[in-house]
Amino acid sequence: MAPETLQPRADSALPEQAMAPQPWRIHSVRPDVASNEVFSWTLYPEPGVEPGPPPAPGQFNMLYLFGVGEVPISVSAITADGGIVHTTRAVGSVTRTMQDLGPGAVVGLRGPFGTAWPVEQARGRDLVLVAGGIGLAPLRPVIHAALERRDDFGHVVVCYGARSPGDMIFRDELEAWGARDDLDLRITVDRGTAAWRGDVGVVTQLIDRGGFDRRNTLAMVCGPEVMMRFAASSLERRGLKPEDIFVSMERNMRCAVGFCGHCQIGAHFVCRDGPVFPYPVMEPAFRIREL
């Protein structure tokens, strides 16, 4: 690996928000599954804090717990009054500590970082969103944008897969989206229950039902990498061009500015060049087992 591949971009004029965590206060905490393994924080800046630009759909912030550590968390919503919602799964030491914090706690935030979903590029086209598990969170702002500007898009299809009915997040919104006649919501679970009356199986079966114009569709996919690989293959079989498919990668991001190299995949840094990539850029990496 050439040493220069680990250097930040030469044009990086990094603002203070990129390097120094700013204090933001937790306004509310919402458990998104019964076990509270997945939860959402709504954050507001402390008085005197000058927030960075509003995050675009698909971008992430670095959340810092003083004395514990820092983690990258995608933005799952922006409130009308400027609050930022982050949805998190408790899987490590930092996020499990986050799980115990409540309203009023102050955390550090820096960002936003990364590339965004190509929402403007999708205008005038059918839109297919494919999410697996907590991968629905980074796509949620795209759904909000599409519904707020519904006339800007053709058919909007949302395919969502979860491990079980109890693992589905944003259940109230899923119910509201499913009741709309201008959005095609399709949900499947890996394991059903006695009360479950929906689909059971992988999310790709939802894609295979079609319902969108293969010649004029843009797709966005977020979830486990194996799911994204098979979802992209299903979309290609339905006639989408690879360059009309976008994926969001998840890696161990620490610096968020392309300096430390922890999130490097080949020539790309997920924190700086992603997390949203055109599928053809990541397709070679998907073919490498356990990359």
Residue pairs with C-beta under 8 A, 6 or more apart in sequence:
5 264
5 267
6 259
6 261
6 264
7 259
8 257
8 258
8 259
8 272
9 258
9 272
12 257
12 258
14 257
15 52
16 22
17 50
17 51
17 52
17 110
17 111
18 52
18 110
18 111
18 113
18 256
18 257
19 110
19 257
20 110
21 62
21 64
21 70
21 108
21 109
21 110
22 45
22 46
22 49
22 50
22 51
22 108
22 109
22 110
23 45
23 46
23 49
23 106
23 107
23 108
23 109
24 43
24 44
24 45
24 46
24 49
24 84
24 106
24 107
24 108
24 109
25 43
25 44
25 45
25 46
25 104
25 105
25 106
25 107
26 41
26 42
26 43
26 101
26 102
26 103
26 104
26 105
26 106
26 107
27 42
27 43
27 44
27 83
27 103
28 41
28 42
28 103
29 39
29 40
29 41
29 101
29 102
29 103
30 39
30 40
30 42
31 38
31 39
32 38
32 39
32 40
32 87
32 169
32 170
32 171
33 166
33 167
33 168
33 169
34 166
35 166
36 90
36 99
37 89
37 90
37 99
38 87
38 88
38 89
38 90
38 134
38 169
39 87
39 88
39 90
39 98
39 99
40 76
40 85
40 86
40 87
40 88
41 85
41 86
41 88
41 98
41 101
42 79
42 83
42 84
42 85
43 83
43 84
43 85
43 86
43 107
43 109
44 82
44 83
45 51
45 109
46 106
51 82
52 110
52 111
52 112
53 112
54 78
54 82
54 112
55 61
55 75
55 78
55 84
55 111
55 112
56 112
56 116
56 117
56 119
56 141
57 75
57 116
57 117
57 119
57 138
57 139
57 141
57 142
57 144
57 145
58 74
58 114
58 115
58 116
58 117
58 138
58 141
58 142
58 248
58 275
58 276
59 74
59 75
59 111
59 112
59 113
59 114
59 115
59 116
60 72
60 73
60 74
60 75
60 111
60 112
60 113
60 114
60 138
60 253
60 256
60 275
61 72
61 73
61 75
61 84
61 86
61 109
61 110
61 111
61 112
61 113
62 70
62 71
62 72
62 73
62 109
62 110
62 111
62 113
62 253
62 256
63 70
63 71
63 72
63 73
63 86
63 98
63 107
63 108
63 109
64 70
64 107
64 108
64 109
64 110
65 94
65 97
65 98
65 101
65 107
65 108
66 107
66 108
68 93
68 94
68 97
69 93
69 94
70 94
70 108
70 254
71 88
71 92
71 94
71 95
71 98
72 113
72 253
72 256
72 271
73 86
73 87
73 88
74 86
74 87
74 137
74 138
74 248
74 275
75 84
75 85
75 86
75 112
75 138
75 141
76 85
76 86
76 87
76 137
76 138
76 140
76 141
77 84
77 85
77 140
77 141
77 144
78 84
78 85
78 141
79 85
84 109
87 134
87 137
87 140
87 169
88 95
88 98
88 99
89 95
89 134
90 96
90 98
90 99
98 107
101 107
110 256
111 256
113 256
113 257
113 271
113 272
114 256
114 270
114 271
114 272
114 274
114 275
114 276
115 273
115 274
115 275
115 276
115 277
116 276
117 138
117 139
117 141
117 142
117 220
117 246
117 248
117 276
118 218
118 220
118 246
118 276
119 142
119 145
119 146
121 218
122 146
122 153
122 218
123 152
123 153
124 152
124 153
124 154
124 216
125 153
125 154
125 213
125 216
125 217
125 218
126 153
126 154
126 155
126 156
126 157
126 212
126 213
126 216
126 217
126 218
127 142
127 146
127 153
127 154
127 155
127 156
127 157
127 217
127 218
127 219
127 220
128 157
128 159
128 207
128 212
128 217
128 218
128 219
128 220
128 235
129 139
129 142
129 143
129 156
129 157
129 158
129 159
129 219
129 220
129 221
130 159
130 160
130 203
130 206
130 207
130 219
130 220
130 221
130 222
130 223
130 228
130 231
130 235
131 139
131 158
131 159
131 160
131 161
131 203
131 221
131 222
131 223
132 160
132 161
132 162
132 203
132 222
132 223
132 224
132 227
132 228
132 231
133 161
133 162
133 163
133 167
133 223
133 224
134 169
135 222
135 223
135 224
135 227
135 248
136 160
136 169
136 170
136 222
137 169
137 170
138 222
138 248
138 275
139 158
139 220
139 222
140 170
140 173
142 220
143 156
143 158
143 177
143 183
146 152
146 153
146 156
146 183
147 156
147 180
147 182
147 183
150 156
150 182
154 212
154 213
154 216
155 184
155 211
155 212
155 213
156 182
156 183
156 184
157 184
157 186
157 211
157 212
158 177
158 183
158 184
158 185
158 186
159 186
159 188
159 203
159 206
159 207
159 231
160 168
160 174
160 185
160 186
160 187
160 188
160 203
161 187
161 188
161 189
161 190
161 202
161 203
161 206
161 223
161 227
162 168
162 169
162 187
162 188
162 189
162 190
163 189
163 190
163 191
164 189
164 190
164 191
164 192
164 193
165 189
165 192
165 193
165 195
165 196
165 198
166 193
167 189
168 174
168 187
168 189
174 185
174 187
177 183
177 185
178 185
178 187
184 211
186 199
186 206
186 209
187 198
187 199
187 206
188 198
188 199
188 200
188 201
188 202
188 203
188 205
188 206
189 196
189 198
189 199
189 200
190 200
190 201
190 202
191 200
192 198
192 200
199 205
199 206
202 227
202 230
203 223
203 227
203 231
204 230
204 231
204 233
204 234
207 231
207 234
207 235
207 238
208 234
208 237
208 238
210 238
212 238
214 238
214 239
214 240
215 239
217 240
217 244
218 244
218 246
219 235
219 240
219 244
219 245
219 246
220 245
220 246
220 247
220 248
220 276
221 227
221 228
221 231
221 232
221 235
221 245
221 246
221 247
221 248
221 279
222 228
222 247
222 248
223 231
225 249
225 250
225 286
228 247
228 286
229 286
232 242
232 245
232 247
232 279
232 283
232 286
235 245
236 242
236 245
242 278
242 279
242 280
242 283
243 278
243 279
243 280
245 278
245 279
246 276
246 277
246 278
246 279
247 276
247 277
247 279
247 282
248 274
248 275
248 276
248 277
249 265
249 270
249 274
249 275
249 277
249 282
250 270
250 275
251 262
251 263
251 265
251 270
251 271
251 275
252 262
252 263
253 262
253 263
253 270
253 271
254 260
254 262
254 263
255 262
255 271
256 271
256 272
257 271
257 272
258 269
258 271
258 272
258 273
261 269
263 269
263 270
263 271
264 270
265 282
265 285
265 291
266 284
266 285
268 274
268 277
268 281
285 291
